Each structure stands twice: as C-alpha cells, then as structure tokens.
C-alpha cells in the first residue's frame, strides 16, 4: 500500500518540497543508488524480507517494488553497475544478491563471505566490499565477469585481505580523485580510517581519531579531502587530508544534532542527515560550508520522519530515507531543495539595552540557522515607529544594520563577503538618533543572497532613558548633598556632646582634660583591674602611651576592650554567635539585593516616574540618616555609652542598606530600562 503526499511551501530554513511515504513496517531505508540521466533512484528497505523501492525523483512517484526471498533479511549495502544492482544482506550472512533494476527482478546470489557485507563500492567493473568480521575483511570482486557467469570458481573472481586486529565494522568506503586508493571508515571506539591502494588492496596508512570521536557512521570525498561523521551526541564532522592522512578541521554540531548518518555533497557544501529523533519524533538536515567548516543552515523534518541513514543527491535536490517504527509502520523518502530560498519570517525584535538616544534590539531565536532560508543572513532592515502608532503605513526605514534588500546586488556584495560585520551575525542592531524618554516599536526584515523575508510582527514598546543633561544635573545635586552630609558627619565627629551625669569624679576629670579625639590624654590615678580570666597580657594592653593621634589611641582602646571581652567566660562563644548573626544578615542583604536587581531588570520595562521620585527621596533621606546615626554612634562611643553606640551602629547599617537599595533603583531607572544581555 502506498500513499503519496506532496508538500510545497516556502518554509524557513532549507526548502522541503515533498516526501514519499512507503509502508515498510518497523524497517527503514538503508542504502540507495541513482541513475543520474533518467532521474530514477532505488532505495533499499532494511526489513525482513529485504526489499527495493524504485522512485521517480522528479514526480516523487513509486514506479516499482521488489521483495527478496523470505530468508533474505536486513539489507546493509547497495551498489549499482550498469542496469544491475547488488545488495549485501545480514541473513543469510555474506550473501550478495543480484537485481535487474530496470525490470525489478531478482537474478540470483553469490556467497561472497561468511559475514554480512556492511559496505560496498563499484570502481569501473570491479566491486569492493567489506565483511563484518573482526578484524574486518575487504574483498575485490570482478563484477563484469560475475555478470557473465564466469565465477564458478571464486578464486578467479574474488580476492580478499584482512585488516588489523580491532579494525571492524566498516560503515563507509570511497576512493580518492584518481581512484588509486580506497578509504575505509570504521564504526569503532575511537573511530579509525584506513587507506588501501587499488587494485592490490595493500595497506598504506591509517588515522585514529581522538578520545570521544567514536563510531564513524558516514563518509564522503570532497576534492582532496575526506569528510567523516561520528555517531556521537552531539555529532562531529571531521575533515581529513587524504594524501597525508592528517585531519585539517573539525565541526562540532549543536545539541540535538546527533549521529550524522548521511552526507550529500553539492559544490562547497555538505548536507548532513542525522540518525536521531531530533525534536520529539523528527530529525534534521544541516547545510555545512566545507571550506570554513561551519554550519550554514538547517531544516527539521516532519514529525515521524527520523533516522536519516540514507541520502543521495540529484540536480538541486537531496533525498533522505527515513526509518519506520512499530507505531507508524511506514518510512518516507524526504526531498530537500538544496537551493537557498528567502529567510523565514523573523521573530519580533526584543529589547537589549538603551541610552538616552538609542535602543539596541535583537531578533535572535533558538537555532537561527534553521530559519535563514539556506544561506547566511547578509542584511537586515529595521522598521521603527512611535509606540502610539498602530500600523506600519507610515513606517520609518532604518538602514543602520544592513542595506535595503531592494538595492542592487553590488551594494551588498561586501556584506555578503563578510557577514560577521553585522551585529550577532545579522541578528541585532542599534537604532540611534532617538528622543529621550520616548517609546518606540520595531519590526525587522531579513535578507540573504536570495532576497528579503516577510516583515516580522511588531515588538513590544521600548523606551529610551532620560537625557544626559538631566543625569548630569542629578549627579551634581547628589555630589552637593553628599558634601553637605559629609560636613554634618565631620562636625558631629569633632563636636560630640558629653553627658557628665554618666561619669564618676575620676572619669569626669579625665574627660575634662581632653577628648578621645584630641592629641593627648591625661591618665587618671585609678585603674580598674581586668575581669577574671582576662589573662596576664591584659595589663600590658591597659597601658596607653602618652601622645599619639586620636585614631591610634582609639584603636588601642578598642583592642583593649575586645581582648578583655573575649577573655571573659563565654566570650569566644558570644563572638561566634555575633559573627554568625552578622553573616546571616549580610547574606540576606545580598540575596534581597539580587532579587531586587532581577525584578527591576527583568520583570518590568521601566520604572514609573512617581516611583523614581520616591526612590530618589528615599536615597537622600537614607544617606542623611546613615550620616547622622554614624556620627551619633561615634559620639556615644566617645562618652562611653556603649549600648547607645551599638544601637546607633545598627541603625547606621540599616540606613546604609536602604540607601544602597534606593540608589540601585535610581541607577536602573535613570540610566537604562533593563540590564543588557551583553553585560
């Protein structure tokens, strides 16, 4: 039973323009050959029994089907010589089945080996096959002589060599440009490439890949180079100089592009089909620039089209055979147009950052290569309008990021030669010459070598910040206020009041002689003994030298008090509790500030003017409160009111925290509406 579905649409990415659905059961397509002149391809079906499907590549119509014998199951290799095809199957092992591809009839078989023939290649009238033994064997078979029935004695038609120990499971083979050497890619850990001479199959050299580059699943020749894909997650594409057997470049695919299994070459590009369920029941095809070894574009197959183990190219199309599952009971041949098309519709621009006269936007999406139409983005046209306009009838065309797509080609040739000149490779732009504190909306049109895309939907409203002159006025005002607060702070330090009622006669006499902040201090005759457990070293700490600066004397006094307090019973325990308490407060403060920053920068677009003024007033008040409480704490310390000093110090810390939070709010509201993603 066969049903045909043709699907033509200018979808984003490469151009999927049709697929053929064939009921195959859990099996899938494995191996394919093509008649370039007739536009006919034959796909092998890895099923039990194995089958061959003939498809007209122009119309995507199935024109013939052939089912092998019941015991001939699991098709592995498929080669073509003239009008005949030869398939290697897994069961019975080593059997090479001949097929007339024109009449779609089975001709017979030859027992070429005791192991399945995993890979094959035709060079002239000679076939080269690799058997799945360990180590693998490579055999040379005279195909023309076998067709004429002259191989009654296999020794006259077949020659076989063994590879080294551990070299097994050949999954791909091809020759160099001069057809003087044969290259074998191994499904081993790590992957290995072996070079043999033709036609004698003498070993020339080998290349073992690095750690983690396991199981080569596909290979193809690109000029003097070999391209090999590893069955890893994500996959890798390795470029090797076939003359020297030295690797020259490596491309690591992105997450989800696993197990590159099929390679179709066209010009300087390779179209890689992946052998994995990429996105919930689909796979993908990625276009790779083989000169630069970079991903250019990609397309995701339809749901259920997975495991692209077979691929071939014809004219501008690439064809990939998928695998059926127990649920779908069918496989498909997917046709991809390798010619680029227009870019897909871009996503609406989103906000990056802003200044008083510019806004930076981007339209980057996940996996952007899957939406560029099969060619790099070489231009972008940003459309801008005031936020209070509701349509694009009077659109403003802003050409900062790229030329007008309607311009002559010679005007964009330089951009096309170096697409890296665009911001984020053509996915971002900074629009300047805007008015401060005004809202705008944006849309974008992308351009590749084919032409422009459709316009994106409108973005959300984005606003510029206040003008630089206003920010300068605010900065000057802040400096003046800070200077005034510093003056109040210094005055409070120098002219700290004393409360004589809190001191005894000796202490009053001592304080009347001088202040802690002055240069000299008259010692009293009486001296209090240290508490019990303070230690013998406390007596030395009690001896303050005459003279010295007020800061030095205050430091010695603080040290004396701290050591005395620590020497008391339970002093160390109280110290640890205090450290834990203040550490907790500090962590909570940092967490609250981080939460506040995330909220302001991500949850809201801009801060309301009333909230800005309120935060500004809070910042000024908090700075003043911090200065006053700090000076009060020092004054209390001078007059030995340590409990009051502690309370003022806590109040100063809280005021400082409030000032920091409100200042942070001002910073975000006055200098930018959101934090930049590049910061």
C-alpha positions as CSV (number, residue, x, y, z in Angstrom):
1,X,0.0,0.0,0.0
2,X,1.4,3.4,-1.0
3,X,0.3,6.9,-0.4
4,X,1.9,10.0,-1.9
5,X,2.0,13.3,-0.2
6,X,3.4,16.3,-2.0
7,X,4.1,19.4,0.2
8,X,5.3,22.6,-1.4
9,X,5.8,25.6,0.8
10,X,8.4,28.2,1.2
11,X,9.2,27.2,4.8
12,X,12.1,28.6,6.7
13,X,15.5,27.0,6.5
14,X,16.2,24.8,3.6
15,X,13.3,24.1,1.2
16,X,11.4,20.9,1.9
17,X,9.2,20.3,-1.1
18,X,7.9,16.8,-0.9
19,X,8.1,13.3,0.6
20,X,7.1,9.8,-0.4
21,X,5.5,7.5,2.2
22,X,6.1,3.8,1.9
23,X,4.7,1.2,4.2
24,X,7.7,-0.7,5.5
25,X,6.8,-1.8,9.0
26,X,9.5,-1.2,11.6
27,X,12.2,-1.3,9.0
28,X,13.6,1.7,7.1
29,X,15.6,2.8,4.1
30,X,19.2,1.7,4.2
31,X,21.3,2.2,1.0
32,X,20.4,3.9,-2.2
33,X,21.6,4.2,-5.8
34,X,20.6,6.6,-8.6
35,X,20.5,6.9,-12.4
36,X,21.6,10.5,-13.0
37,X,20.4,10.6,-16.6
38,X,17.0,9.1,-16.0
39,X,16.3,10.7,-12.7
40,X,15.4,7.3,-11.1
41,X,16.6,6.1,-7.7
42,X,16.4,2.8,-6.0
43,X,16.2,2.6,-2.2
44,X,16.9,-0.5,-0.1
45,X,14.5,-1.3,2.7
46,X,16.1,-2.8,5.8
47,X,13.3,-5.2,6.6
48,X,12.5,-8.9,6.8
49,X,12.5,-9.8,4.0
50,X,14.6,-7.0,2.5
51,X,13.0,-5.0,-0.3
52,X,13.9,-2.5,-3.0
53,X,11.7,0.5,-3.9
54,X,12.1,2.4,-7.3
55,X,11.2,6.1,-7.2
56,X,10.9,8.7,-10.0
57,X,12.8,11.6,-8.4
58,X,11.0,14.2,-10.5
59,X,7.5,13.3,-9.6
60,X,8.2,11.5,-6.3
61,X,6.2,8.6,-7.5
62,X,7.0,4.9,-6.7
63,X,7.3,3.1,-10.0
64,X,8.4,-0.3,-8.8
65,X,8.9,-2.6,-5.8
66,X,10.9,-5.8,-5.4
67,X,10.8,-8.2,-2.4
68,X,13.7,-10.5,-2.0
69,X,13.4,-14.1,-0.8
70,X,11.8,-14.7,2.6
71,X,15.1,-15.7,4.3
72,X,17.0,-12.7,2.9
73,X,16.6,-10.1,5.6
74,X,18.3,-6.9,6.8
75,X,19.8,-5.0,3.9
76,X,23.2,-3.4,4.6
77,X,24.9,-2.3,1.4
78,X,23.6,-1.4,-2.1
79,X,25.7,-0.7,-5.2
80,X,24.9,-0.2,-8.9
81,X,26.8,-1.4,-12.0
82,X,25.0,-0.6,-15.3
83,X,21.4,-1.7,-15.1
84,X,22.2,-4.2,-12.3
85,X,22.2,-3.7,-8.5
86,X,23.9,-5.7,-5.8
87,X,22.8,-5.8,-2.2
88,X,24.6,-7.2,0.8
89,X,22.2,-8.7,3.4
90,X,22.7,-9.8,7.0
91,X,20.8,-13.1,6.8
92,X,22.0,-15.3,5.3
93,X,25.3,-13.8,6.2
94,X,27.7,-12.9,3.4
95,X,25.1,-13.3,0.6
96,X,25.4,-10.8,-2.3
97,X,22.1,-10.7,-4.2
98,X,21.9,-9.5,-7.8
99,X,18.9,-7.5,-9.1
100,X,17.9,-6.2,-12.6
101,X,17.0,-2.6,-11.7
102,X,15.1,-2.0,-14.9
103,X,12.7,-4.9,-14.7
104,X,12.9,-5.1,-10.9
105,X,13.6,-8.8,-10.8
106,X,15.9,-10.9,-8.6
107,X,18.6,-12.6,-10.6
108,X,20.3,-14.7,-8.0
109,X,23.1,-14.5,-5.4
110,X,26.7,-15.3,-4.7
111,X,28.1,-16.3,-1.4
112,X,30.8,-13.7,-1.0
113,X,31.7,-14.2,2.7
114,X,30.6,-15.8,5.9
115,X,29.8,-12.4,7.4
116,X,27.4,-9.7,6.3
117,X,28.6,-7.3,3.7
118,X,28.4,-3.9,5.5
119,X,29.7,-1.6,2.8
120,X,30.4,-1.7,-0.9
121,X,31.7,0.4,-3.8
122,X,32.0,0.0,-7.6
123,X,35.1,1.2,-9.4
124,X,34.9,0.6,-13.1
125,X,34.0,-3.1,-13.5
126,X,35.3,-4.1,-10.0
127,X,33.3,-4.2,-6.8
128,X,34.9,-3.7,-3.4
129,X,33.0,-5.0,-0.3
130,X,33.8,-5.2,3.4
131,X,32.6,-8.0,5.6
132,X,31.5,-7.6,9.2
133,X,34.2,-9.8,10.8
134,X,36.7,-8.9,13.5
135,X,39.1,-7.9,12.1
136,X,37.2,-6.8,9.0
137,X,38.0,-8.2,5.6
138,X,38.0,-6.3,2.3
139,X,37.3,-8.2,-0.9
140,X,37.7,-7.4,-4.6
141,X,35.1,-9.0,-6.9
142,X,35.2,-8.9,-10.7
143,X,31.6,-7.7,-11.2
144,X,31.6,-7.9,-15.0
145,X,32.9,-11.5,-15.0
146,X,30.3,-12.4,-12.4
147,X,27.5,-11.0,-14.6
148,X,28.7,-13.1,-17.5
149,X,28.6,-16.2,-15.3
150,X,32.4,-16.7,-15.3
151,X,32.7,-17.1,-11.5
152,X,32.1,-20.8,-11.0
153,X,35.5,-20.8,-9.3
154,X,35.5,-17.9,-6.8
155,X,39.3,-17.8,-6.8
156,X,39.1,-16.4,-10.4
157,X,36.7,-13.6,-9.4
158,X,37.4,-12.8,-5.7
159,X,40.5,-11.5,-3.8
160,X,40.3,-10.9,0.0
161,X,42.6,-9.2,2.6
162,X,42.2,-8.8,6.3
163,X,42.7,-5.6,8.3
164,X,44.5,-5.2,11.6
165,X,43.1,-6.5,14.9
166,X,40.3,-4.2,16.2
167,X,39.6,-2.7,12.8
168,X,36.0,-3.8,12.2
169,X,32.5,-2.7,11.1
170,X,33.3,-0.6,8.0
171,X,30.4,1.7,7.5
172,X,31.7,3.9,4.6
173,X,34.2,3.5,1.8
174,X,35.2,5.7,-1.1
175,X,38.2,6.4,-3.4
176,X,40.4,9.4,-4.0
177,X,40.1,11.6,-7.1
178,X,42.4,9.4,-9.1
179,X,40.8,6.1,-7.9
180,X,44.2,4.9,-6.8
181,X,43.4,4.5,-3.1
182,X,40.4,3.2,-1.1
183,X,39.4,4.7,2.2
184,X,37.5,2.7,4.9
185,X,35.7,4.4,7.8
186,X,35.3,2.2,10.9
187,X,32.5,2.0,13.5
188,X,35.0,1.7,16.3
189,X,35.8,3.5,19.6
190,X,37.5,5.8,18.8
191,X,36.8,5.9,15.1
192,X,39.5,4.9,12.6
193,X,40.2,5.5,8.9
194,X,42.3,3.0,6.9
195,X,43.9,3.8,3.5
196,X,44.5,1.0,1.0
197,X,46.0,1.1,-2.5
198,X,44.0,0.0,-5.5
199,X,43.6,-2.6,-7.0
200,X,46.0,-4.7,-4.9
201,X,44.4,-3.6,-1.5
202,X,47.8,-3.1,0.1
203,X,47.7,-1.2,3.4
204,X,49.2,2.3,3.1
205,X,48.4,4.2,6.3
206,X,45.7,4.8,8.9
207,X,44.3,7.5,11.2
208,X,42.8,7.0,14.6
209,X,40.5,9.8,15.8
210,X,40.7,11.4,19.3
211,X,39.0,10.4,22.5
212,X,35.3,10.8,22.3
213,X,35.3,10.8,18.5
214,X,33.7,7.3,18.3
215,X,32.0,5.3,15.6
216,X,32.3,6.8,12.2
217,X,28.9,6.4,10.6
218,X,29.3,8.1,7.3
219,X,32.0,9.4,4.9
220,X,32.4,11.1,1.5
221,X,35.1,12.6,-0.6
222,X,35.3,16.3,-1.1
223,X,38.1,17.1,-3.6
224,X,41.4,16.0,-1.9
225,X,39.7,15.7,1.5
226,X,37.6,13.2,3.2
227,X,34.5,14.2,5.3
228,X,33.6,11.8,8.2
229,X,30.7,11.9,10.7
230,X,30.9,10.4,14.1
231,X,27.9,8.7,15.8
232,X,28.2,10.8,18.9
233,X,25.8,13.1,20.8
234,X,26.1,15.8,19.5
235,X,27.8,14.6,16.4
236,X,31.1,15.8,14.8
237,X,32.2,16.3,11.3
238,X,35.9,15.7,10.7
239,X,37.8,16.9,7.6
240,X,40.9,14.8,6.6
241,X,43.6,15.4,4.0
242,X,43.5,12.1,2.1
243,X,47.1,12.4,0.8
244,X,48.7,12.9,4.2
245,X,46.0,11.2,6.3
246,X,46.1,14.3,8.6
247,X,42.9,15.9,10.0
248,X,42.6,19.5,9.0
249,X,39.4,20.7,10.6
250,X,36.6,19.6,12.9
251,X,33.0,20.8,13.3
252,X,31.0,20.1,16.5
253,X,27.3,20.1,15.9
254,X,24.9,21.6,18.5
255,X,22.8,19.8,21.0
256,X,20.1,17.7,19.2
257,X,22.1,17.2,16.1
258,X,23.2,13.7,16.9
259,X,24.7,10.8,14.9
260,X,25.4,12.3,11.4
261,X,24.5,9.4,9.2
262,X,24.2,10.6,5.6
263,X,26.2,13.0,3.6
264,X,25.1,14.6,0.3
265,X,27.7,16.9,-1.4
266,X,26.9,19.8,-3.7
267,X,29.6,22.3,-4.6
268,X,31.4,23.6,-1.4
269,X,28.6,22.4,0.8
270,X,27.6,19.2,2.5
271,X,24.0,18.4,3.5
272,X,24.1,16.2,6.6
273,X,21.2,13.9,7.6
274,X,21.1,12.9,11.2
275,X,20.3,9.5,12.5
276,X,18.4,10.6,15.6
277,X,14.9,11.6,16.8
278,X,15.9,15.3,16.9
279,X,12.8,17.1,18.3
280,X,10.1,14.8,19.6
281,X,9.9,12.4,16.6
282,X,11.7,14.4,13.9
283,X,15.2,14.6,12.6
284,X,17.1,17.4,10.8
285,X,19.3,18.1,7.8
286,X,22.1,20.7,8.2
287,X,24.0,22.5,5.5
288,X,27.7,22.8,6.2
289,X,30.2,25.1,4.4
290,X,33.1,22.6,3.9
291,X,35.7,25.4,3.2
292,X,35.1,27.1,6.5
293,X,33.7,24.0,8.3
294,X,30.7,26.0,9.8
295,X,27.0,25.3,10.0
296,X,25.1,27.5,7.4
297,X,21.5,26.4,7.6
298,X,19.2,23.6,8.6
299,X,15.7,22.2,8.3
300,X,13.7,20.0,10.6
301,X,11.8,17.1,9.0
302,X,8.1,16.5,9.7
303,X,7.0,14.5,12.7
304,X,7.7,10.8,12.3
305,X,10.5,11.3,9.8
306,X,13.5,10.2,11.7
307,X,16.8,8.2,11.4
308,X,18.1,9.6,8.1
309,X,20.6,6.8,7.4
310,X,20.4,7.0,3.6
311,X,21.0,10.0,1.4
312,X,21.7,10.8,-2.3
313,X,21.8,13.9,-4.4
314,X,20.3,14.6,-7.9
315,X,20.2,18.0,-9.6
316,X,19.1,20.6,-6.9
317,X,17.6,18.1,-4.6
318,X,18.8,15.9,-1.8
319,X,16.8,12.8,-0.9
320,X,16.9,11.1,2.5
321,X,15.4,7.8,3.5
322,X,13.9,7.6,7.0
323,X,13.0,4.7,9.2
324,X,9.6,3.4,10.1
325,X,8.6,2.4,13.7
326,X,6.3,-0.1,15.2
327,X,3.7,2.7,15.6
328,X,3.9,4.4,12.2
329,X,4.6,1.2,10.2
330,X,6.0,3.3,7.3
331,X,9.1,5.0,6.2
332,X,9.4,8.1,4.0
333,X,11.8,9.5,1.3
334,X,12.2,13.2,2.1
335,X,13.1,15.6,-0.7
336,X,15.1,18.7,0.2
337,X,15.7,21.5,-2.3
338,X,19.4,22.4,-1.8
339,X,19.0,25.8,-3.4
340,X,18.5,28.6,-0.9
341,X,15.2,30.4,-0.6
342,X,14.1,33.5,1.2
343,X,14.6,33.7,5.0
344,X,11.8,32.7,7.3
345,X,9.7,35.2,9.0
346,X,11.8,36.7,11.8
347,X,10.7,36.8,15.4
348,X,9.6,40.2,16.7
349,X,12.6,42.2,17.9
350,X,13.3,42.2,21.7
351,X,15.0,44.7,23.9
352,X,18.7,44.5,24.7
353,X,19.6,47.9,26.2
354,X,19.0,51.6,25.7
355,X,20.5,55.0,26.2
356,X,19.0,58.5,26.0
357,X,19.2,58.5,22.2
358,X,19.5,54.8,21.1
359,X,17.9,51.4,21.6
360,X,19.6,48.1,20.9
361,X,17.3,45.3,19.8
362,X,17.8,41.7,18.6
363,X,15.7,39.1,16.8
364,X,17.9,36.1,17.7
365,X,16.0,32.8,18.1
366,X,17.0,29.3,19.1
367,X,18.8,27.5,16.3
368,X,18.7,30.6,14.0
369,X,20.4,28.5,11.2
370,X,17.1,26.7,10.8
371,X,15.3,29.9,9.7
372,X,17.7,31.7,7.3
373,X,16.5,30.1,4.1
374,X,19.6,28.0,3.4
375,X,22.0,30.9,3.2
376,X,23.7,33.3,5.7
377,X,21.9,36.4,6.7
378,X,23.6,39.3,4.9
379,X,21.3,42.2,5.8
380,X,18.5,43.4,8.0
381,X,16.0,46.2,7.6
382,X,14.8,47.5,10.9
383,X,11.4,49.2,10.8
384,X,10.6,51.7,13.6
385,X,7.6,53.7,14.6
386,X,6.4,55.6,17.6
387,X,4.7,53.4,20.1
388,X,1.4,55.3,19.8
389,X,1.1,54.5,16.1
390,X,-1.0,51.3,15.5
391,X,0.2,50.3,12.0
392,X,3.2,50.4,9.6
393,X,1.6,52.6,6.9
394,X,4.0,55.4,7.7
395,X,6.9,53.2,8.6
396,X,10.3,54.6,9.1
397,X,13.0,52.5,7.4
398,X,16.2,52.4,9.4
399,X,19.1,51.0,7.5
400,X,21.8,51.0,10.2
401,X,22.4,47.3,10.3
402,X,22.3,46.5,6.6
403,X,21.4,47.8,3.2
404,X,17.9,47.9,1.7
405,X,17.0,44.5,0.4
406,X,15.7,46.1,-2.8
407,X,19.1,47.7,-3.5
408,X,21.2,46.5,-6.4
409,X,23.3,43.4,-5.6
410,X,26.6,45.3,-6.0
411,X,25.7,47.4,-3.0
412,X,25.5,44.3,-0.7
413,X,28.4,42.4,-2.1
414,X,30.8,43.5,0.6
415,X,28.3,42.5,3.3
416,X,27.8,39.2,1.7
417,X,31.6,38.5,1.6
418,X,31.9,39.2,5.3
419,X,28.7,38.5,7.2
420,X,30.5,38.8,10.5
421,X,30.4,42.6,10.1
422,X,26.8,42.5,11.2
423,X,26.0,42.5,14.9
424,X,25.4,39.0,16.2
425,X,25.8,37.7,12.6
426,X,22.9,39.7,11.4
427,X,20.6,39.3,14.3
428,X,20.9,42.6,16.2
429,X,21.1,46.3,15.6
430,X,21.4,49.6,17.5
431,X,18.9,52.3,16.4
432,X,20.2,55.7,17.3
433,X,19.2,59.4,16.9
434,X,16.1,58.8,19.0
435,X,14.4,61.2,21.5
436,X,14.9,60.8,25.3
437,X,12.2,59.1,27.3
438,X,10.0,58.2,24.3
439,X,8.5,54.8,23.4
440,X,9.1,53.0,20.1
441,X,8.1,49.8,18.4
442,X,10.2,47.8,16.0
443,X,9.9,45.2,13.3
444,X,12.6,43.6,11.1
445,X,13.0,42.2,7.6
446,X,16.0,39.9,7.0
447,X,17.9,39.4,3.8
448,X,20.0,36.5,2.4
449,X,21.5,36.1,-1.1
450,X,18.1,35.3,-2.5
451,X,16.2,38.3,-1.2
452,X,14.2,39.7,1.7
453,X,11.9,37.9,4.1
454,X,8.5,38.9,5.2
455,X,8.2,41.5,7.9
456,X,8.1,40.3,11.4
457,X,5.3,41.2,13.9
458,X,5.7,44.3,15.9
459,X,7.8,44.3,19.1
460,X,6.6,45.4,22.4
461,X,7.1,49.1,23.4
462,X,10.7,50.1,24.2
463,X,11.7,53.3,25.8
464,X,14.9,55.4,25.8
465,X,16.3,56.8,29.0
466,X,16.4,60.4,30.2
467,X,18.8,62.8,28.6
468,X,22.4,63.1,29.6
469,X,21.9,66.7,30.7
470,X,19.3,65.7,33.2
471,X,21.5,62.9,34.5
472,X,24.4,65.4,34.9
473,X,22.1,67.7,36.9
474,X,21.2,64.8,39.1
475,X,24.8,63.8,39.6
476,X,25.7,67.4,40.6
477,X,22.9,67.5,43.0
478,X,24.0,64.2,44.5
479,X,27.6,65.5,44.9
480,X,26.4,68.7,46.7
481,X,24.1,66.7,49.0
482,X,26.9,64.2,49.7
483,X,29.2,67.1,50.5
484,X,26.7,68.6,52.9
485,X,26.2,65.3,54.6
486,X,29.9,64.8,54.9
487,X,30.2,68.3,56.6
488,X,27.5,67.2,59.1
489,X,29.3,64.0,59.6
490,X,32.6,65.8,60.3
491,X,31.0,68.3,62.6
492,X,29.4,65.5,64.6
493,X,32.7,63.7,64.9
494,X,34.6,66.8,66.2
495,X,31.9,68.3,68.4
496,X,30.5,65.2,70.0
497,X,28.5,66.1,73.2
498,X,29.3,64.7,76.6
499,X,26.8,63.8,79.4
500,X,28.6,64.5,82.6
501,X,26.0,62.8,84.7
502,X,27.1,59.4,83.4
503,X,30.6,59.6,84.7
504,X,32.3,59.4,88.1
505,X,34.6,62.1,89.5
506,X,37.8,60.4,88.1
507,X,36.3,59.9,84.7
508,X,34.9,63.4,84.6
509,X,38.3,64.8,85.4
510,X,39.9,62.7,82.7
511,X,37.3,63.7,80.0
512,X,37.6,67.3,81.0
513,X,41.3,67.2,80.4
514,X,40.9,66.1,76.9
515,X,38.7,64.2,74.4
516,X,39.4,60.8,72.9
517,X,39.7,62.5,69.5
518,X,42.4,65.0,70.6
519,X,46.1,64.5,70.6
520,X,46.8,64.0,74.3
521,X,45.0,62.3,77.2
522,X,45.7,62.7,80.9
523,X,45.6,59.4,82.7
524,X,43.7,59.0,85.9
525,X,45.3,57.6,89.0
526,X,42.8,54.9,89.4
527,X,42.8,52.0,87.1
528,X,40.2,49.2,87.1
529,X,41.5,45.6,87.2
530,X,40.7,43.3,84.3
531,X,37.9,40.8,84.8
532,X,38.6,37.3,86.0
533,X,40.0,35.2,83.1
534,X,41.3,38.1,81.1
535,X,44.9,36.8,81.2
536,X,48.2,38.3,82.2
537,X,48.6,40.1,78.8
538,X,45.7,42.5,79.6
539,X,47.9,44.6,81.9
540,X,50.1,45.5,79.0
541,X,47.1,46.3,76.9
542,X,45.9,48.7,79.6
543,X,49.0,50.8,79.3
544,X,48.2,53.6,76.8
545,X,51.2,55.6,75.7
546,X,51.0,59.4,76.1
547,X,50.7,61.4,73.0
548,X,49.9,60.0,69.5
549,X,46.9,60.6,67.3
550,X,43.4,60.2,68.4
551,X,42.8,57.4,65.9
552,X,45.8,55.4,67.1
553,X,44.7,55.8,70.7
554,X,41.2,54.8,69.9
555,X,42.4,51.7,68.1
556,X,44.4,50.7,71.1
557,X,41.4,51.3,73.3
558,X,39.1,49.2,71.1
559,X,41.7,46.4,71.0
560,X,41.9,46.5,74.8
561,X,38.1,46.3,75.2
562,X,37.9,43.5,72.6
563,X,40.6,41.4,74.3
564,X,39.1,42.0,77.7
565,X,35.6,41.0,76.5
566,X,37.0,37.9,74.7
567,X,38.8,36.8,77.9
568,X,35.6,36.7,79.9
569,X,33.9,33.3,80.4
570,X,31.9,32.5,77.3
571,X,33.5,35.4,75.3
572,X,34.5,33.2,72.4
573,X,31.1,31.7,72.2
574,X,29.5,35.1,72.1
575,X,31.9,36.1,69.4
576,X,31.0,33.2,67.2
577,X,27.3,33.9,67.7
578,X,27.8,37.5,66.7
579,X,29.8,36.5,63.6
580,X,27.0,34.1,62.6
581,X,24.3,36.7,63.2
582,X,26.0,39.4,61.1
583,X,26.9,36.8,58.4
584,X,23.3,35.8,58.2
585,X,22.2,39.5,57.9
586,X,24.8,40.1,55.2
587,X,23.7,37.0,53.2
588,X,20.1,38.1,53.5
589,X,21.0,41.6,52.3
590,X,22.9,40.3,49.3
591,X,20.1,37.9,48.4
592,X,17.5,40.7,48.7
593,X,19.6,43.0,46.5
594,X,20.0,40.2,43.9
595,X,16.3,39.6,43.9
596,X,15.6,43.3,43.6
597,X,18.0,43.6,40.7
598,X,16.4,40.7,38.9
599,X,12.9,42.1,39.5
600,X,13.8,45.6,38.2
601,X,15.8,44.4,35.2
602,X,13.6,41.6,34.0
603,X,10.0,41.9,35.3
604,X,9.1,45.4,34.3
605,X,10.1,47.5,31.4
606,X,10.7,50.9,33.1
607,X,10.1,52.5,36.5
608,X,7.1,54.8,36.9
609,X,8.1,58.4,37.3
610,X,6.4,58.6,40.7
611,X,8.4,55.6,41.9
612,X,11.6,57.1,40.6
613,X,11.0,60.3,42.6
614,X,10.0,58.3,45.6
615,X,13.2,56.3,45.4
616,X,15.3,59.4,44.9
617,X,13.8,60.9,48.0
618,X,14.4,57.7,49.9
619,X,18.0,57.7,48.8
620,X,18.6,61.2,50.1
621,X,16.9,60.5,53.3
622,X,18.7,57.2,53.9
623,X,22.1,58.8,53.2
624,X,21.3,61.6,55.7
625,X,20.1,59.0,58.3
626,X,23.2,57.0,57.8
627,X,25.4,60.0,58.3
628,X,23.5,61.1,61.5
629,X,23.4,57.6,63.0
630,X,27.1,57.0,62.3
631,X,28.1,60.3,64.0
632,X,25.7,59.6,66.9
633,X,27.3,56.1,67.3
634,X,30.8,57.7,67.4
635,X,29.7,60.3,69.9
636,X,28.2,57.7,72.1
637,X,31.4,55.7,71.9
638,X,33.4,58.8,73.0
639,X,31.2,59.3,76.1
640,X,31.4,55.5,76.8
641,X,27.7,54.9,76.2
642,X,28.4,51.6,74.5
643,X,24.8,50.4,74.5
644,X,23.7,53.5,72.7
645,X,26.7,53.3,70.3
646,X,25.7,49.7,69.4
647,X,22.1,50.8,68.7
648,X,23.2,53.7,66.6
649,X,25.6,51.5,64.7
650,X,22.8,49.1,63.8
651,X,20.7,52.0,62.7
652,X,23.6,53.2,60.6
653,X,23.9,49.8,58.9
654,X,20.2,49.7,58.1
655,X,20.3,53.2,56.7
656,X,23.2,52.3,54.6
657,X,21.3,49.3,53.2
658,X,18.3,51.5,52.5
659,X,20.5,54.0,50.7
660,X,22.1,51.2,48.6
661,X,18.7,49.7,47.5
662,X,17.2,53.1,46.6
663,X,20.4,54.1,44.8
664,X,20.3,50.9,42.9
665,X,16.7,51.6,41.8
666,X,17.8,55.1,40.7
667,X,20.7,53.7,38.7
668,X,18.4,51.3,36.8
669,X,15.7,53.8,36.2
670,X,17.8,56.7,35.1
671,X,20.5,55.1,33.0
672,X,18.6,52.2,31.4
673,X,15.2,50.5,31.4
674,X,16.7,47.0,31.5
675,X,20.1,45.4,32.0
676,X,21.8,44.5,28.7
677,X,22.2,40.8,27.9
678,X,25.9,41.5,26.9
679,X,26.7,43.0,30.3
